[in-house]
Amino acid sequence: MPTLPDPDAGHAAADLDPEREQALDGLARAAYSLSAADSRLRGRATRTAGALSLTHARALRVLADDGPLPIGRLAARTETTGAATTQLVNGLAAAGYVTRERPAGDKRSVLVTLTADGRRRHEERSRALAAELAGELGGHDTQALRSATDVLRRLVDIYDRL
């Protein structure tokens, strides 16, 4: 019967590779920088008319993709808490990007709907992001972009475990 490779053997060898350790440290530092950039973006969104934080942009995208949603489902789809989503929706409603209404016969639920201005802002933001991604990452091939996506998703998993 063939023996299976020891899953820990690769980790031990990798731990001794200074170049790999340096690359992982660089990745950790880049992840911290990404988090700091998100904080700066959130700050601009609170001070600058029309600026959108990543959370605001994510909510607009979810509503554009999935249509009107109750607050609870919007919270789940944007990966935020119910309380944070309520604050988020308050800000988006104040900007005229969404409306809130209670469905007939359901006094407990609130349905969040994207307005025409909200859809326009979402489309503007999507075009701006696509242009920035193409400009900054245009030199990377499709496989490199898929690898970067995989790394970012794994970082999410790591952060959720910390």
Stockholm file with secondary structure:
# STOCKHOLM 1.0

chainA/1-162         MPTLPDPDAGHAAADLDPEREQALDGLARAAYSLSAADSRLRGRATRTAGALSLTHARALRVLADDGPLPIGRLAARTETTGAATTQLVNGLAAAGYVTRERPAGDKRSVLVTLTADGRRRHEERSRALAAELAGELGGHDTQALRSATDVLRRLVDIYDRL
#=GR chainA/1-162 SS CCCCCCHHHHHHHHHTCHHHHHHHHHHHHHHHHHHHHHHHHHHHHHHSTTCCCHHHHHHHHHHHHHCSEEHHHHHHHHTCCHHHHHHHHHHHHHTTSEEEECCTTCSSCCEEEECHHHHHHHHHHHHHHHHHHHHHHTTSCHHHHHHHHHHHHHHHHHHHHC
#=GC SS_cons         CCCCCCHHHHHHHHHTCHHHHHHHHHHHHHHHHHHHHHHHHHHHHHHSTTCCCHHHHHHHHHHHHHCSEEHHHHHHHHTCCHHHHHHHHHHHHHTTSEEEECCTTCSSCCEEEECHHHHHHHHHHHHHHHHHHHHHHTTSCHHHHHHHHHHHHHHHHHHHHC
//
